[in-house]
């Protein structure tokens, strides 16, 4: 067992809220911990006790470990140490799990507001801690494109621990797994650990959703997980667009269907532009597929984090196409997205009139609903009711108060 070495984590002058771990197994000498930390005088002993507990879990009795701490919280330190251990013992099924944070033990529903989802690189804990303070509708702990291949092993432990430990302030907790089939391996790190939505990237076939669903169900049974876990497939290729409805309707657990335009435009041999004509067909297909399947259509990210007016216009366009949400890659985008998706006073007023006319017709036993000379059918009424619900959730309850939705 001697001379087996491993490392995990990040190090450097710009690193914060993280740590770097070097581990070497020994044949004797017990556990020796070399800790380098600016908070060593205050937290050094608790860090040492945590590391010793982890070694005890994995029955490691002799090892030398070097920890360079940059203000990491316990969930991060535990993830880094466990990742280093499992680089040496990849076959072990044991886990070191910190207790759940009671503030994060809340559930979600299939039909809820998903205007914004904030992407957080899965191997960068500094972004996790305050993400909920920005009040996105959802946070995405990303295991896919924002994580370098060499860091993907580390990121799985970090994301798992974050799901258990971090208070995301009632935001919906999402994880984007890796592209299938490797993404199936990610599921055991997230399904038992308080996840709301699994984001499945680069989906091209309905069978991929069924694969995820079958494995999620298996893990839930094995771990006795009772809470609902929903899926958000992302369409990112020409083939995915063509199969969009089959994908959207592949599982009862699908809650949303999203589109990713960076990969899509590359796949069709063009470049993404601000005007967006090259992706209009794909976006319309995704909206139509989602609506036909009875789930939410979610738009792509807006990649220029400095252009708030461009973002606002992009959201208004997305809303006009039928999308209900948009990805965010920086916290400053969230407020702009929420305001642009909120119904206008004119939309609220029109919706109130439609709902009132529908109620009046029902009270009178009339089978026909009309406003002036225009006939109103049930899909229009449903859309009006959804507009009023969104208005309430967007902070315009005073404009809706007179309506029975």
C-alpha positions in Angstrom: 0.0 0.0 0.0 3.0 2.3 0.4 3.8 5.1 -2.0 0.3 5.3 -3.3 -0.3 9.0 -3.9 -3.2 11.1 -5.0 -4.3 14.8 -5.0 -7.6 16.7 -5.4 -8.8 20.3 -5.3 -7.5 23.6 -6.5 -4.5 25.7 -5.5 -3.1 29.1 -6.4 -3.1 32.8 -5.5 -6.6 33.4 -6.8 -8.3 30.4 -5.2 -10.8 31.1 -2.4 -13.4 29.0 -0.5 -11.5 25.9 -1.6 -8.5 23.7 -0.7 -5.9 21.5 -2.2 -5.2 18.0 -0.8 -2.2 15.7 -1.4 -2.5 12.2 0.0 0.1 9.5 0.4 -0.7 6.1 1.9 1.9 4.6 4.3 2.5 1.2 5.9 3.0 2.6 9.4 3.2 5.8 11.4 -0.5 6.6 11.8 -2.2 9.6 10.3 0.0 12.7 9.8 -1.7 15.9 8.7 0.2 18.9 7.5 -2.2 21.8 7.4 -1.4 25.1 5.8 -4.2 27.6 6.4 -4.7 31.3 7.3 -7.4 30.2 9.8 -5.4 27.5 11.3 -5.4 29.1 14.8 -9.2 29.2 14.8 -10.3 26.2 12.8 -7.2 24.0 12.6 -8.3 21.5 15.2 -11.8 21.0 13.6 -10.2 20.5 10.2 -7.9 17.9 11.6 -10.8 16.1 13.3 -12.8 16.1 10.1 -10.0 14.6 8.1 -9.4 11.9 10.7 -13.2 11.1 10.6 -12.9 10.6 6.9 -9.9 8.3 7.2 -11.7 6.3 9.8 -14.7 5.9 7.5 -12.5 4.4 4.8 -10.4 2.4 7.4 -7.2 4.2 6.5 -4.8 4.0 9.5 -1.5 5.1 8.0 -1.3 8.1 5.7 0.4 11.4 5.2 -1.9 14.2 4.0 -1.1 17.8 3.1 -3.9 20.3 3.1 -3.5 23.8 1.7 -6.7 25.6 2.8 -8.1 28.8 1.2 -11.1 29.3 3.4 -12.9 26.1 2.5 -16.0 25.1 4.3 -16.3 21.6 5.8 -18.3 20.3 2.8 -15.5 21.3 0.5 -12.7 19.9 2.6 -14.6 16.6 3.0 -15.2 16.4 -0.8 -11.6 17.0 -1.6 -10.2 14.5 0.8 -12.7 11.8 -0.3 -11.9 12.5 -3.9 -8.2 12.0 -3.3 -9.0 8.7 -1.4 -11.1 7.4 -4.2 -8.5 8.1 -6.8 -6.6 5.4 -4.9 -9.5 3.2 -4.1 -12.0 3.7 -7.0 -13.7 0.4 -6.3 -14.9 1.2 -2.8 -18.7 1.9 -2.3 -18.2 3.7 1.0 -19.1 7.4 1.2 -18.4 10.1 3.8 -21.6 12.0 4.0 -22.1 15.1 6.1 -25.6 15.6 7.6 -28.2 17.4 5.6 -28.6 21.1 6.1 -32.3 21.3 7.3 -32.7 24.6 5.4 -32.2 22.8 2.2 -34.8 20.0 2.9 -37.6 21.4 0.7 -39.3 19.9 -2.3 -40.3 21.2 -5.7 -43.2 20.7 -8.0 -43.4 19.9 -11.7 -45.3 23.1 -12.6 -43.5 26.0 -11.0 -41.8 29.2 -12.0 -38.5 28.6 -13.9 -37.8 32.0 -15.4 -34.1 31.9 -14.5 -31.5 29.2 -13.8 -28.0 30.2 -12.7 -25.1 28.1 -13.9 -22.4 27.4 -11.3 -19.2 25.5 -12.3 -19.3 22.2 -10.4 -15.7 22.4 -9.3 -15.7 25.9 -8.0 -17.2 26.0 -4.5 -16.7 29.8 -4.2 -19.8 30.2 -6.5 -22.0 27.9 -4.4 -22.1 29.6 -1.1 -24.0 32.9 -1.9 -25.8 31.8 -5.1 -29.2 31.7 -3.4 -28.9 35.3 -2.3 -29.2 36.4 -6.0 -32.7 34.8 -6.0 -32.7 32.9 -9.3 -35.6 30.4 -9.6 -33.0 27.7 -9.8 -29.3 27.0 -9.4 -27.4 24.6 -11.6 -24.4 22.8 -10.2 -22.8 21.9 -13.5 -20.8 18.8 -14.1 -20.6 19.2 -17.8 -19.1 21.9 -20.0 -17.9 24.3 -17.3 -15.8 21.5 -15.7 -12.4 20.6 -17.2 -12.0 16.9 -18.0 -9.2 16.6 -15.4 -11.5 18.0 -12.7 -14.7 16.0 -13.4 -13.9 13.3 -10.8 -13.3 16.0 -8.1 -16.5 17.9 -9.1 -18.8 14.9 -8.4 -17.9 14.8 -4.7 -18.1 18.5 -4.4 -21.6 18.7 -6.0 -22.9 15.9 -3.9 -21.7 17.5 -0.7 -23.1 20.9 -1.8 -26.6 19.4 -2.4 -26.5 18.2 1.2 -24.9 21.2 2.9 -25.4 24.5 1.1 -28.4 26.7 1.8 -29.6 27.8 -1.6 -32.4 30.0 -0.2 -35.3 28.0 -1.5 -34.0 28.0 -5.1 -34.7 24.9 -7.1 -31.6 22.7 -7.0 -30.5 21.4 -10.4 -27.5 19.4 -11.6 -26.4 19.2 -15.2 -24.9 15.8 -15.7 -22.3 14.9 -18.3 -23.3 13.9 -21.8 -24.6 10.3 -22.0 -23.5 7.6 -21.5 -20.9 8.9 -19.1 -23.5 11.1 -17.4 -25.3 8.0 -16.1 -22.4 7.5 -13.7 -23.1 11.0 -12.3 -26.6 9.9 -11.1 -25.4 8.0 -8.0 -23.7 11.2 -6.8 -26.9 13.3 -7.0 -30.1 11.2 -6.9 -29.9 10.3 -3.1 -28.7 13.8 -2.1 -31.6 16.2 -2.3 -31.8 17.0 -6.0 -34.9 18.6 -7.7 -34.0 18.6 -11.4 -31.5 16.6 -13.5 -30.5 18.5 -16.6 -29.6 16.1 -19.4 -27.4 17.8 -22.0 -27.1 17.1 -25.8 -30.2 14.9 -26.0 -30.9 13.4 -29.4 -33.2 10.4 -28.7 -36.1 9.7 -26.5 -34.3 6.5 -25.4 -31.7 8.6 -23.6 -34.4 10.1 -21.3 -35.7 6.6 -20.7 -32.2 5.4 -19.7 -31.9 8.2 -17.2 -35.4 7.5 -15.9 -34.7 3.8 -15.4 -31.5 4.4 -13.5 -33.0 7.2 -11.3 -35.9 4.9 -10.4 -33.4 2.1 -9.5 -31.3 4.4 -7.3 -34.4 5.8 -5.6 -35.6 2.3 -4.7 -32.2 1.3 -3.4 -31.7 4.4 -1.3 -35.4 4.7 -0.3 -35.7 8.2 -1.8 -39.3 9.5 -1.8 -39.1 13.0 -3.2 -39.9 13.8 -6.8 -37.0 14.3 -9.2 -37.7 15.9 -12.5 -35.8 16.1 -15.8 -34.9 19.0 -18.1 -33.5 17.7 -21.4 -31.4 20.2 -23.5 -31.7 20.1 -27.3 -28.3 21.0 -28.8 -28.1 19.5 -32.2 -29.9 19.2 -35.5 -31.0 15.7 -34.8 -32.2 16.7 -31.3 -34.4 19.4 -32.9 -36.0 16.9 -35.3 -36.7 14.5 -32.4 -37.8 17.3 -30.0 -41.4 16.1 -29.4 -40.3 12.5 -28.8 -37.8 13.7 -26.3 -40.2 16.1 -24.6 -42.8 13.3 -24.2 -40.4 10.5 -23.3 -41.0 10.7 -19.5 -43.6 11.8 -17.1 -40.8 13.2 -15.1 -39.9 15.7 -17.8 -40.8 19.2 -16.5 -39.1 21.4 -19.1 -37.4 21.2 -22.5 -34.5 23.6 -23.1 -32.4 24.6 -26.0 -28.6 25.2 -26.1 -27.6 27.3 -29.1 -23.8 27.3 -28.9 -23.6 23.6 -29.7 -26.7 23.7 -32.0 -25.2 26.4 -34.3 -21.9 24.6 -34.5 -23.7 21.4 -35.4 -25.5 23.0 -38.3 -22.3 24.6 -39.6 -22.9 28.2 -38.7 -22.2 30.8 -36.0 -24.5 32.2 -33.4 -25.5 35.8 -34.1 -27.2 38.5 -32.0 -30.0 38.6 -34.5 -30.5 34.9 -34.2 -32.1 34.0 -37.6 -30.0 30.9 -37.8 -31.7 29.4 -34.7 -35.3 30.5 -35.2 -36.4 27.2 -36.6 -34.9 25.3 -33.8 -36.3 27.5 -31.1 -39.8 27.3 -32.6 -39.5 23.5 -32.7 -38.5 23.3 -29.1 -41.4 25.6 -28.0 -43.9 23.6 -30.1 -42.6 20.2 -28.8 -42.7 21.3 -25.2 -46.2 22.7 -25.5 -47.4 19.6 -27.3 -46.0 17.5 -24.5 -47.4 19.8 -21.8 -44.1 20.9 -20.3 -42.2 24.2 -20.1 -40.1 25.5 -23.0 -36.8 27.1 -21.7 -34.6 29.3 -23.8 -30.8 29.2 -24.1 -28.3 31.5 -22.2 -27.3 35.0 -23.3 -23.5 34.9 -23.4 -22.6 38.6 -23.2 -22.7 39.3 -19.5 -22.0 43.0 -20.1 -24.9 43.8 -22.4 -28.0 44.1 -20.2 -30.0 45.8 -22.9 -29.2 43.0 -25.3 -30.2 40.5 -22.7 -33.5 42.3 -22.1 -34.3 42.3 -25.8 -33.4 38.6 -26.0 -35.8 37.7 -23.2 -38.6 39.7 -24.7 -38.0 37.9 -28.0 -37.9 34.5 -26.2 -41.2 35.4 -24.4 -42.8 36.3 -27.7 -41.8 32.9 -29.1 -43.4 31.1 -26.2 -40.5 30.4 -23.9 -41.0 30.6 -20.1 -37.4 30.8 -18.9 -33.8 31.5 -19.8 -30.4 30.4 -18.6 -28.1 32.8 -16.7 -24.3 32.6 -16.6 -23.9 35.6 -14.2 -25.9 36.8 -11.2 -26.4 40.3 -12.7 -28.5 38.7 -15.5 -31.2 37.4 -13.1 -33.1 40.6 -12.3 -33.2 41.6 -16.0 -34.6 38.2 -16.9 -37.3 38.3 -14.2 -38.4 41.8 -15.2 -38.5 41.0 -18.9 -40.6 37.8 -18.4 -43.1 39.5 -16.1 -46.5 40.3 -17.7 -47.0 43.9 -18.6 -49.9 45.9 -17.2 -51.7 45.6 -20.5 -51.2 41.8 -20.5 -52.5 41.6 -17.0 -55.6 43.7 -17.7 -56.5 41.7 -20.8 -56.0 38.4 -18.9 -58.3 39.7 -16.1 -61.0 40.5 -18.6 -60.8 37.1 -20.2 -60.9 35.3 -16.8 -63.9 37.5 -15.6 -65.8 36.8 -18.8 -65.2 33.1 -18.4 -66.4 33.1 -14.8 -69.5 35.1 -15.8 -70.4 32.7 -18.6 -70.0 29.8 -16.2 -72.2 31.4 -13.6 -74.9 32.0 -16.2 -74.6 28.4 -17.5 -73.5 29.7 -20.9 -71.5 27.4 -23.2 -70.0 30.2 -25.2 -67.6 32.8 -23.8 -67.0 36.1 -25.6 -65.5 39.5 -25.1 -67.3 42.0 -27.4 -67.5 40.3 -30.7 -64.5 37.9 -30.0 -65.1 34.3 -29.0 -62.9 33.0 -26.2 -62.0 29.3 -26.1 -60.5 27.3 -23.2 -56.9 27.5 -24.3 -57.1 31.3 -24.3 -58.7 31.2 -20.8 -55.9 28.9 -19.6 -53.3 31.2 -21.0 -54.9 34.2 -19.3 -55.0 32.3 -16.0 -51.3 31.5 -16.3 -50.6 35.2 -17.0 -52.3 36.2 -13.8 -50.4 33.5 -11.8 -47.1 34.7 -13.3 -48.0 38.3 -12.5 -48.6 37.3 -8.8 -45.3 35.4 -8.6 -43.5 38.3 -10.3 -44.6 40.8 -7.6 -47.7 42.3 -9.2 -50.3 40.8 -6.8 -52.0 44.2 -6.4 -52.9 44.2 -10.1 -54.4 40.7 -10.0 -56.2 40.9 -6.6 -59.7 41.4 -8.1 -59.4 38.3 -10.3 -60.4 34.7 -9.4 -57.7 32.6 -11.1 
